[in-house]
Amino acid sequence: MVRRVVFAVVFCAILATFARADEGMWLLNKLPKEEWKQKYGFTPTDDWTNHVRMSCVRIGAGGSGSFVSPDGLIMTNHHVASDAIGDVSDEKHDYARDGFYARTRSDELKCPNMEMDVLMQIEDVTAKVNAGITTDIAPADAQAMRKKAKAEIEKNAKEKTGLQPEIVTLYHGARFNLYLYKRYTDVRLVFAPEQQIAFFGGDNDNFEYPRFNLDCAFLRAYENDKPAKIEHYLKWSASGPKDGDLIFVAGHPGRTQRLYTMDHLRFLRDVYAPMLLTAHNQREVGLINFMARSSEAYRIGKEDLYGVQNSRKAYCGIHSGLLDERLMMRKQTAEDKLRAFVNADPKRKAAYASAWTELSSALNDVRPYYAEYFLIENRRANLCRHFDIARKLVRAADEKRKPDGDRLEEYREANLATLELGLFSAAPIYDDLEQFKFEDGLIRLGRFLGGDHSFMKTALAGKDAHTRAVELIAGTKLKDIAFRKKLYEGGSAAIAESDDPMIRLAREVDAPGRKVRKQYEDRFESVERSAYARIAQATFDMSGESVYPDATFTLRLNDGTVKGFDDAGTHIPAITTFAGLYERAAEHANTPPFDLPKRWADGKSKIDLSKPFNFISTNDIIGGNSGSPMFNEKAEVTGLVFDGNLPGLVWDFIFDMEKGRAVGVHSAAIIEALTKLYDAAPLAREITGK
Amino acid sequence: MVRRVVFAVVFCAILATFARADEGMWLLNKLPKEEWKQKYGFTPTDDWTNHVRMSCVRIGAGGSGSFVSPDGLIMTNHHVASDAIGDVSDEKHDYARDGFYARTRSDELKCPNMEMDVLMQIEDVTAKVNAGITTDIAPADAQAMRKKAKAEIEKNAKEKTGLQPEIVTLYHGARFNLYLYKRYTDVRLVFAPEQQIAFFGGDNDNFEYPRFNLDCAFLRAYENDKPAKIEHYLKWSASGPKDGDLIFVAGHPGRTQRLYTMDHLRFLRDVYAPMLLTAHNQREVGLINFMARSSEAYRIGKEDLYGVQNSRKAYCGIHSGLLDERLMMRKQTAEDKLRAFVNADPKRKAAYASAWTELSSALNDVRPYYAEYFLIENRRANLCRHFDIARKLVRAADEKRKPDGDRLEEYREANLATLELGLFSAAPIYDDLEQFKFEDGLIRLGRFLGGDHSFMKTALAGKDAHTRAVELIAGTKLKDIAFRKKLYEGGSAAIAESDDPMIRLAREVDAPGRKVRKQYEDRFESVERSAYARIAQATFDMSGESVYPDATFTLRLNDGTVKGFDDAGTHIPAITTFAGLYERAAEHANTPPFDLPKRWADGKSKIDLSKPFNFISTNDIIGGNSGSPMFNEKAEVTGLVFDGNLPGLVWDFIFDMEKGRAVGVHSAAIIEALTKLYDAAPLAREITGK
């Protein structure tokens, strides 16, 4: 044991020399300007920061992007746009397989279910959210008070500005910021390469490096049926980055847990990660089987498969990191230091020390019903699209009758437009796929909750899962958008009277679902918020407010350097080339997932093979950053984030830049491919402004 | 709820008309002769039964087969022989992919790790095993007494007969039979078709019907380096079966749980099945990833993948059945009837009623540590071959110093030859594959047991799972058979002194592993045995001894009929043809897993396409029956069991022949393929005796 501790200490000491190096998902209103000045001799002006902020877009439920022309052209990843690419495809047009390019504006295809947000304003509303809350109020009651205050703030902001409000909880509860977004809901597909080159190497190469993916897509924001006129967009770098260059990333990292306590990390390791991975593994195996049924099943299933594989691989990396005592020891050392600081002063001890023990108790308390909460309520029941729609309709009818502050968050006035966009989306629904998902999802619930759980009894209704999936999907009319609209507009009466079998099921499981959600929110989430608010305050007391908050799928800015890494004695250079792509395909005899699209195989001679393709940098990113622009001090695009490498997966809970890297498409690769292979010179000209 | 019960009752009533139809895995010394006489006008003579018994072989750890020539030729499935086919292949000869045919005896390839058993004698030793055990002795103590008695009986039998003894626990503890086997350890590969035709349709078509698999292989038993001279072997039917024919199956069904109590079935449903499926799903996803690395990785990984997929699909079917209230209601009705019979008489109640409650308590007791027992001890740790070998060496050193009756079962004198066959097998070990398995296995343990479990701490030794897997596999010398032999012969001293890292790990985790195994055996298994002995006795009191025991991977005989079934209004005929094979391949554009081997694609014109290929019957089989001969009243081979269909998966706990079927290769298909496609007329002549 002694040897192990010594080793860990030595390891920490080595890493300390890198510490804080390029770490930090900085809020745009709280940039580490002094630090950057010292490191790079560069200080962002307010104009620069505002220009970057308004050039960035947040895409739907999980990606990033940026404006790259004054006519609303948006650059993002193929894999961020892939749901949309699937939605505009059909049995005759498989744009995921074949790629897409709209030669004229009138060819651009409207994506049925897409929202884009641009961050216009930030306001600290911590005091308003916490108004009237004193230490003698129980966490659940305090949480209810905050919920009402937040609804009120959002409602007022929306009325006053017309912008889309969102109150962002920072530091897991220590700060509340009001973010106001300009929202675009008419988004059209302009260009997508073949999925095979966007995702060259497939699940195999995902999170690996060296890498050769043209993981880009271009969309366009429309307003009033015309391309949006954009004031702030990023210009294009003439050369793109080279090894050692400073590089910025602005995007929307989704979720990190770097401020979590040790007990909370152990909960992730022993409860959350195993549950998530078990669910993912089952779904992945099921989808592979489903897709093998026919080529059409392959087409309609592959988006789901890629999503599950990506998440599975990412969370495997996080879970492995959580099992790695060397990393956990570093976290323990940091926690010990903070707790010692708290305990050293009686006033601080009185104010903060209970946070750790209360959170620890809450984590023990939530364990027995966490699977139930996670699977049924935390948007993971994931039985099928019809069931999701049915549940939303059933709940919307109930919630819309309540005062705004009493509603479940997703049914608050400020969020109804998003709810309706999803509810009435024309995105295709495939019965075969949904039937598989319902059966597979029900079996998953059975595995976790047991066959005697009331949800199982209700959902199975005395039959086997396959029979139920078939009869429910065949019996429901929810595929019909007009039918959904009628139920939505009909409110509670229409829901109560409906004999649609999926609505009936959603009605029957609604009350138990709400119960477990309330239990979770009252007994766990409120304690969690309260505990982390105190822990964050203790951290501020110790280190000042220089610490950045965990990721919250809101805009962050980060600095880094284009840089290779050493892997088991081999140096992996930072930048790959087109030549490397052709070599890797040849190595694997051009067999899937290393097969080149025909255009690429045939067009090899047209390309300058020495041009850069992908590259890595030390930028601190995480899932949600996909599609983020990478740019230089002049705010010129030099690349496009599309992945992190395997050693970077642990960045979920600890940053470590020894081997961890962000992976991007080089800006020059995009232009080379558009002009030489896709005959898309007009698009390239719009991007480069030439 | 009322409607559901009525429905279930109606359903039971319908099924009652089929009840006992072809159900029954009959012991060869307890055949239902009277029933068969009435059903078929056929009564097996003792000579017939003995001939069948001695024509059958049990293969290694999980399959069945039969002698089909006087020169020791054995027929079984390709998938039963597939480990052996992999073991005799290498980088230059991929017999799984290409098939194999030994044109002369000297070309036959010795399989490095294969045992075949022929059942020579059966003796009821229940009284001897239970001698001296009275009702006042605690279950754990009674179990220890039985263990000693069994070791003694086996040892004496082996000394007296030279045969391989095995005490078989029937009815989960109500009866003990001594089985004596003639064992063959020199087994050679004679013929195997390409895996692609043996397993045509792959995981997709597995457990499906209609079906087109030439899932056969031929081996030969040798004695003293010469083909074994066999007195009892099955002759070949001239025509094979047609629709409606009576057909027998003799083979080794592995394990059923048809006599389980409802509480035990719920344990299977909510604890065992989820755990098994979670482990399988993780391994399947991991193997698919591993195999994608290179064509060599594909070759060395595919046996494991097929095994996992097969087991996953089978247990998914069982789990779905356990979640099906209609089936569970039938089980409940049967249990209620038996318990009412017990409770109706004070003497019976005193003797038997506690069995259900004691078992129920024991099932609750085992739950918290079942994962630990199952994963670490129940042969499922499955970290890698090296670790398995290391653990066996470490334990053998300890166990061999103890009196025979005190040893763990697998180290008893009667079982040492099998242990040594595995320990010193020359079957190839691939470091890459084993490294993947170690890492994947350790992560699996982490998912179930949590990162703070002592096994994880010891196995990880403060590092991450990948690093540990690399260093342990690189550091161990256990691939060297001579090294293993030296450690085995060196006993405890050699083990204690060894600095081999894998031996060290096995040593460090040995005591905690033994502890949880002892806890399981003392607190659960002994109660289970005692409870089922009483429940079986109650069943005998109610119905006589006409009930067959659950499967125990020992020889059973079963009767059935060649018969199609109705699926959602469509009649599925019993027999497929060669023509159907070519149609199915064409339907899928000859793409994997529906691609034909070149020999088959090119040879279509040589074949009589109207000949039968596969067929289904109502025979009551389960995993372990793979490779069982199917034969007529004259004991002539008419087919070869290789699968059951999806509706038959629930046969694990309940027999239902509405749609459930056994799936076999038609005897005529084997001869047609051997003569027309494989240029193997000599083998065909040996089989048919012409």
Interface residues (C-beta under 8 A of the other chain):
Chain A: R4 F7 A8 D203 N204 R266 R269 D270 A273 P274 L277 T278 N281 Q282 E284 V285 I288 N289 A292 R293 R312 C316 H319 S320 G321 L322 L323 D324 E325 R326 M328 I443 G446 R447 F448 G450 G451 D452 M456 L460 A461 G462 K463 D464 A465 H466 P593
Chain B: R4 F7 A8 D203 N204 R266 R269 D270 A273 P274 L277 T278 N281 Q282 E284 V285 I288 N289 A292 R293 R312 C316 H319 S320 G321 L322 L323 D324 E325 R326 M328 I443 G446 R447 F448 G450 G451 D452 M456 L460 A461 G462 K463 D464 A465 H466 P593
